[in-house]
């Protein structure tokens, strides 16, 4: 399965919902494999806004350039996150 980690997580959640309806547990193996693969990509499951604010709160001296390099965000997104983190 190929796609954005968030979309794969959404698919896994849907399979889990289907699993509750089914009696035979047909998707159990697939769900376990998807969940174990998603654990390796936990950083991609965090929304960009939350990741930026977490990075800023972890290191208040981080520059906009460093934020952009770590997250591949735009200058606008980095500035907005800096503003939001400073207003907390």
PyMOL commands that set and color helices and strands:
alter all, ss='L'
color gray80, all
select helices_A, chain A and resi 5-21+28-39+42-45+48-58+64-71+75-86
alter helices_A, ss='H'
color red, helices_A
deselect
rebuild
show_as cartoon
